Amino acid sequence: MTSAPANLLAVRSLLLTYLNVDKNTVRSQDLEPAEVGIVGDPNHKGGYHCGSDRVVPNDYSVVESTRDSSGLTLHASALDVGTFSVSSGGHTHNLRTFSTWCVSQCAAGAGDARDIREIIYSPDGTTVRRWDRLGKRTSGDSSHLFHTHFSFFRDSTKAGRDQTPLFRRYLTAIGLIAPPKPETDMEQTDKLIKNTGSPTRTVGDVLADLANLRNWLYSPGTTTGVVGPPPANSPLQQMLDMVRAWPALVAQVTALSGKDFTDEQQIVTGVLAGLPPEKIAEAIPPQIARDVADELSRRLTA
Protein backbone atom coordinates (compact mmCIF):
# COMPACT_ATOMS: atom_id res chain seq x y z
CA MET A 1 0.00 0.00 0.00
CA THR A 2 1.30 3.45 -0.92
CA SER A 3 2.69 5.24 2.11
CA ALA A 4 4.26 8.58 3.03
CA PRO A 5 8.06 8.46 3.44
CA ALA A 6 9.68 9.87 6.56
CA ASN A 7 11.67 12.53 4.69
CA LEU A 8 8.54 14.10 3.17
CA LEU A 9 6.67 13.82 6.45
CA ALA A 10 9.52 15.88 7.94
CA VAL A 11 8.97 18.61 5.31
CA ARG A 12 5.23 18.56 6.06
CA SER A 13 5.88 18.92 9.78
CA LEU A 14 8.32 21.79 9.24
CA LEU A 15 5.89 23.78 7.08
CA LEU A 16 2.98 23.26 9.48
CA THR A 17 5.13 24.28 12.46
CA TYR A 18 5.75 27.75 11.01
CA LEU A 19 2.89 28.37 8.56
CA ASN A 20 0.00 27.06 10.64
CA VAL A 21 0.13 30.13 12.88
CA ASP A 22 -3.04 29.43 14.90
CA LYS A 23 -2.93 25.71 15.51
CA ASN A 24 -6.15 25.68 17.52
CA THR A 25 -8.32 27.22 14.79
CA VAL A 26 -8.96 26.29 11.18
CA ARG A 27 -8.83 29.46 9.11
CA SER A 28 -8.02 30.44 5.55
CA GLN A 29 -4.94 32.48 6.47
CA ASP A 30 -3.13 29.48 7.92
CA LEU A 31 -1.66 26.42 6.29
CA GLU A 32 -3.82 23.67 7.78
CA PRO A 33 -2.81 19.98 8.11
CA ALA A 34 -5.45 18.96 5.56
CA GLU A 35 -3.77 21.27 3.01
CA VAL A 36 -0.40 19.50 3.08
CA GLY A 37 -0.69 16.09 1.41
CA ILE A 38 1.71 13.36 0.32
CA VAL A 39 -0.29 10.22 -0.56
CA GLY A 40 -3.03 10.49 -3.16
CA ASP A 41 -6.59 9.51 -2.25
CA PRO A 42 -7.74 5.92 -3.03
CA ASN A 43 -8.99 6.94 -6.47
CA HIS A 44 -5.67 8.49 -7.44
CA LYS A 45 -3.82 6.35 -9.99
CA GLY A 46 -0.40 7.16 -11.45
CA GLY A 47 1.98 10.02 -10.74
CA TYR A 48 4.31 10.87 -7.88
CA HIS A 49 1.55 10.73 -5.25
CA CYS A 50 1.40 6.95 -5.84
CA GLY A 51 3.75 4.15 -4.91
CA SER A 52 4.54 1.04 -6.92
CA ASP A 53 1.13 -0.53 -6.18
CA ARG A 54 -0.76 2.34 -7.88
CA VAL A 55 1.38 3.42 -10.83
CA VAL A 56 0.00 2.88 -14.33
CA PRO A 57 1.59 1.59 -17.55
CA ASN A 58 4.09 4.11 -18.96
CA ASP A 59 3.60 6.26 -15.85
CA TYR A 60 5.53 9.49 -16.40
CA SER A 61 6.61 9.43 -12.76
CA VAL A 62 8.50 6.19 -13.47
CA VAL A 63 9.58 5.93 -17.10
CA GLU A 64 10.94 9.40 -17.89
CA SER A 65 13.97 9.21 -15.61
CA THR A 66 16.21 6.43 -14.39
CA ARG A 67 16.21 8.26 -11.05
CA ASP A 68 12.52 7.38 -10.83
CA SER A 69 12.57 3.87 -12.30
CA SER A 70 15.45 2.83 -10.05
CA GLY A 71 13.85 4.42 -6.99
CA LEU A 72 10.31 3.08 -7.31
CA THR A 73 8.99 1.77 -3.98
CA LEU A 74 5.65 1.74 -2.16
CA HIS A 75 6.37 5.32 -1.04
CA ALA A 76 4.71 8.32 -2.62
CA SER A 77 7.22 10.92 -3.77
CA ALA A 78 5.25 14.19 -3.92
CA LEU A 79 4.05 16.97 -1.66
CA ASP A 80 1.07 19.32 -2.09
CA VAL A 81 1.04 22.65 -0.23
CA GLY A 82 -2.20 24.65 0.08
CA THR A 83 -2.92 28.36 0.50
CA PHE A 84 -1.65 30.45 3.41
CA SER A 85 -0.75 34.02 4.25
CA VAL A 86 1.69 35.11 6.96
CA SER A 87 3.25 38.45 7.85
CA SER A 88 6.94 38.60 8.68
CA GLY A 89 9.64 41.24 8.38
CA GLY A 90 7.13 43.86 7.26
CA HIS A 91 5.98 41.77 4.30
CA THR A 92 3.15 39.37 3.53
CA HIS A 93 4.14 35.93 2.33
CA ASN A 94 1.73 33.48 0.74
CA LEU A 95 1.49 30.42 -1.48
CA ARG A 96 2.30 32.49 -4.61
CA THR A 97 5.51 34.04 -3.26
CA PHE A 98 6.51 30.74 -1.68
CA SER A 99 6.06 28.87 -4.98
CA THR A 100 7.94 31.39 -7.11
CA TRP A 101 10.80 31.45 -4.58
CA CYS A 102 11.11 27.66 -4.71
CA VAL A 103 11.02 27.68 -8.53
CA SER A 104 13.76 30.32 -8.63
CA GLN A 105 15.97 28.15 -6.41
CA CYS A 106 15.43 25.11 -8.62
CA ALA A 107 16.13 27.10 -11.77
CA ALA A 108 19.31 28.51 -10.21
CA GLY A 109 20.61 25.02 -9.48
CA ALA A 110 20.51 25.28 -5.68
CA GLY A 111 22.11 22.22 -4.09
CA ASP A 112 19.25 21.66 -1.65
CA ALA A 113 16.74 21.55 -4.54
CA ARG A 114 18.51 18.97 -6.72
CA ASP A 115 16.02 16.21 -5.86
CA ILE A 116 12.95 18.16 -7.01
CA ARG A 117 11.75 16.89 -10.39
CA GLU A 118 8.96 19.43 -10.93
CA ILE A 119 6.87 22.17 -9.34
CA ILE A 120 3.34 22.82 -10.60
CA TYR A 121 2.11 26.19 -9.31
CA SER A 122 0.38 29.48 -10.03
CA PRO A 123 2.41 32.68 -9.75
CA ASP A 124 -0.70 34.89 -9.81
CA GLY A 125 -3.78 32.77 -9.01
CA THR A 126 -5.00 32.76 -12.62
CA THR A 127 -2.30 30.94 -14.62
CA VAL A 128 -0.91 27.47 -13.94
CA ARG A 129 2.77 26.88 -14.71
CA ARG A 130 5.11 23.95 -14.35
CA TRP A 131 8.85 24.03 -13.79
CA ASP A 132 10.13 20.66 -15.00
CA ARG A 133 13.77 19.73 -14.49
CA LEU A 134 13.51 17.36 -17.45
CA GLY A 135 11.84 19.98 -19.67
CA LYS A 136 8.93 17.70 -20.59
CA ARG A 137 5.95 19.88 -19.59
CA THR A 138 5.11 23.52 -18.88
CA SER A 139 1.61 23.54 -17.35
CA GLY A 140 -0.88 21.61 -15.21
CA ASP A 141 -4.57 21.42 -14.38
CA SER A 142 -6.57 24.20 -12.70
CA SER A 143 -6.44 22.59 -9.23
CA HIS A 144 -2.95 24.04 -8.98
CA LEU A 145 -4.42 27.53 -8.78
CA PHE A 146 -5.07 26.69 -5.13
CA HIS A 147 -2.19 24.40 -4.24
CA THR A 148 1.41 23.88 -5.34
CA HIS A 149 2.67 20.43 -6.23
CA PHE A 150 6.26 19.28 -5.64
CA SER A 151 7.52 16.05 -7.24
CA PHE A 152 10.72 14.51 -5.88
CA PHE A 153 12.82 12.05 -7.86
CA ARG A 154 11.96 8.65 -6.45
CA ASP A 155 15.57 7.63 -5.78
CA SER A 156 15.83 10.46 -3.23
CA THR A 157 12.72 9.17 -1.47
CA LYS A 158 14.01 5.61 -1.53
CA ALA A 159 17.32 6.80 -0.02
CA GLY A 160 15.49 8.80 2.66
CA ARG A 161 17.47 11.92 1.78
CA ASP A 162 16.67 14.96 3.93
CA GLN A 163 14.46 17.38 1.96
CA THR A 164 13.95 19.98 4.68
CA PRO A 165 16.96 22.27 3.95
CA LEU A 166 15.32 24.09 1.01
CA PHE A 167 12.12 24.75 2.95
CA ARG A 168 14.00 25.68 6.11
CA ARG A 169 15.98 28.15 4.03
CA TYR A 170 12.75 29.71 2.77
CA LEU A 171 11.37 30.08 6.30
CA THR A 172 14.66 31.65 7.33
CA ALA A 173 14.65 34.00 4.33
CA ILE A 174 11.21 35.40 5.24
CA GLY A 175 12.13 35.72 8.92
CA LEU A 176 10.08 32.94 10.52
CA ILE A 177 13.23 31.06 11.52
CA ALA A 178 16.00 33.11 13.08
CA PRO A 179 19.35 32.58 11.33
CA PRO A 180 22.19 31.27 13.52
CA LYS A 181 24.17 34.10 15.06
CA PRO A 182 27.67 34.14 13.54
CA GLU A 183 30.65 34.75 15.78
CA THR A 184 32.55 37.91 14.95
CA ASP A 185 36.18 37.73 13.89
CA MET A 186 37.15 39.51 17.11
CA GLU A 187 35.40 36.87 19.23
CA GLN A 188 37.14 34.07 17.37
CA THR A 189 40.51 35.84 17.63
CA ASP A 190 40.07 36.39 21.35
CA LYS A 191 39.37 32.70 21.85
CA LEU A 192 42.41 31.71 19.84
CA ILE A 193 44.71 34.14 21.67
CA LYS A 194 43.55 33.50 25.21
CA ASN A 195 42.47 29.88 25.36
CA THR A 196 45.90 28.31 25.99
CA GLY A 197 45.60 27.52 29.67
CA SER A 198 48.06 30.28 30.58
CA PRO A 199 47.29 34.00 30.87
CA THR A 200 50.78 34.94 29.63
CA ARG A 201 51.02 32.60 26.63
CA THR A 202 49.30 32.99 23.29
CA VAL A 203 48.53 30.42 20.65
CA GLY A 204 51.44 31.89 18.70
CA ASP A 205 53.79 31.09 21.59
CA VAL A 206 52.57 27.51 21.72
CA LEU A 207 52.90 27.06 17.95
CA ALA A 208 56.44 28.45 18.08
CA ASP A 209 57.35 25.93 20.77
CA LEU A 210 55.91 23.12 18.69
CA ALA A 211 57.86 24.31 15.66
CA ASN A 212 61.05 24.35 17.71
CA LEU A 213 60.43 20.84 18.99
CA ARG A 214 59.63 19.61 15.50
CA ASN A 215 62.83 21.12 14.08
CA TRP A 216 64.90 19.70 16.91
CA LEU A 217 63.50 16.20 16.43
CA TYR A 218 64.25 16.29 12.71
CA SER A 219 67.77 17.77 13.00
CA PRO A 220 71.14 16.01 13.43
CA GLY A 221 72.29 15.68 17.04
CA THR A 222 75.37 17.79 16.33
CA THR A 223 73.32 20.89 15.51
CA THR A 224 71.10 23.16 17.55
CA GLY A 225 68.15 22.10 15.46
CA VAL A 226 65.77 24.72 16.82
CA VAL A 227 64.65 28.17 15.77
CA GLY A 228 65.79 29.49 19.15
CA PRO A 229 68.15 27.45 21.40
CA PRO A 230 66.48 25.99 24.51
CA PRO A 231 67.41 27.59 27.86
CA ALA A 232 70.44 26.25 29.74
CA ASN A 233 69.67 23.37 32.13
CA SER A 234 66.25 22.87 30.54
CA PRO A 235 65.22 19.24 29.90
CA LEU A 236 65.41 19.87 26.16
CA GLN A 237 68.95 21.29 26.47
CA GLN A 238 70.04 18.38 28.67
CA MET A 239 68.69 15.92 26.13
CA LEU A 240 70.51 17.80 23.37
CA ASP A 241 73.78 17.69 25.37
CA MET A 242 73.43 13.94 25.84
CA VAL A 243 72.87 13.43 22.13
CA ARG A 244 75.98 15.49 21.30
CA ALA A 245 78.11 13.56 23.83
CA TRP A 246 76.97 10.18 22.63
CA PRO A 247 79.63 9.64 19.87
CA ALA A 248 82.53 10.35 22.28
CA LEU A 249 81.02 8.03 24.88
CA VAL A 250 80.72 5.23 22.33
CA ALA A 251 84.38 5.73 21.29
CA GLN A 252 85.58 5.56 24.90
CA VAL A 253 83.63 2.40 25.66
CA THR A 254 84.96 0.78 22.47
CA ALA A 255 88.57 1.61 23.39
CA LEU A 256 88.22 0.32 26.94
CA SER A 257 86.58 -2.90 25.82
CA GLY A 258 89.83 -3.93 24.05
CA LYS A 259 92.13 -3.50 27.07
CA ASP A 260 93.40 -6.17 29.55
CA PHE A 261 92.98 -4.63 32.98
CA THR A 262 94.66 -7.58 34.88
CA ASP A 263 98.25 -6.80 36.23
CA GLU A 264 99.38 -10.12 37.69
CA GLN A 265 102.68 -8.82 39.08
CA GLN A 266 100.98 -5.99 40.89
CA ILE A 267 98.48 -8.41 42.34
CA VAL A 268 101.29 -10.76 43.63
CA THR A 269 103.25 -7.85 45.08
CA GLY A 270 100.22 -6.58 46.84
CA VAL A 271 99.39 -9.96 48.28
CA LEU A 272 102.93 -10.61 49.54
CA ALA A 273 103.22 -7.15 51.06
CA GLY A 274 100.29 -7.93 53.29
CA LEU A 275 101.68 -11.24 54.66
CA PRO A 276 104.27 -11.80 57.52
CA PRO A 277 107.46 -13.79 56.66
CA GLU A 278 106.29 -16.98 58.39
CA LYS A 279 103.09 -16.99 56.32
CA ILE A 280 105.07 -16.51 53.14
CA ALA A 281 107.41 -19.40 54.17
CA GLU A 282 104.45 -21.68 54.86
CA ALA A 283 103.09 -20.97 51.39
CA ILE A 284 106.33 -21.96 49.61
CA PRO A 285 106.65 -25.71 48.71
CA PRO A 286 109.70 -27.49 50.32
CA GLN A 287 111.66 -27.98 47.10
CA ILE A 288 111.13 -24.41 46.04
CA ALA A 289 112.13 -23.30 49.56
CA ARG A 290 115.43 -25.25 49.32
CA ASP A 291 116.08 -23.83 45.86
CA VAL A 292 115.41 -20.32 47.13
CA ALA A 293 117.71 -20.91 50.18
CA ASP A 294 120.49 -22.20 47.94
CA GLU A 295 120.14 -19.22 45.64
CA LEU A 296 120.21 -16.77 48.55
CA SER A 297 123.28 -18.49 50.03
CA ARG A 298 125.06 -18.31 46.68
CA ARG A 299 124.30 -14.61 46.37
CA LEU A 300 125.47 -13.89 49.93
CA THR A 301 128.84 -15.68 49.45
CA ALA A 302 129.48 -14.29 46.01
Protein Blocks (a to p, Z undefined) as FASTA:
>chain_A
ZZddfklmmmmmmmmmmmmmblmbccfkbccfklpcfbdcfklggdjkbcfklccehiak
lmmpmklmmmgcfbdcbdcdddddddeehiacdfklmmmmmmmmmmnopaklmmpmbdcd
dfkopaccdddfklmacbdcfklmmbccddddfklmmnopafklmmmmmmmmnopaccdd
dddfklmmmmmmmmnopakbcfklmmmmmmmmmmmmmpcfkbnoiabdcdehiaklmmmm
mmmmmmmmmmmmmmmmmpcfbdfklmmmmmmmmpcfklmmmmpcfklmmmmmmmmmmmmm
ZZ
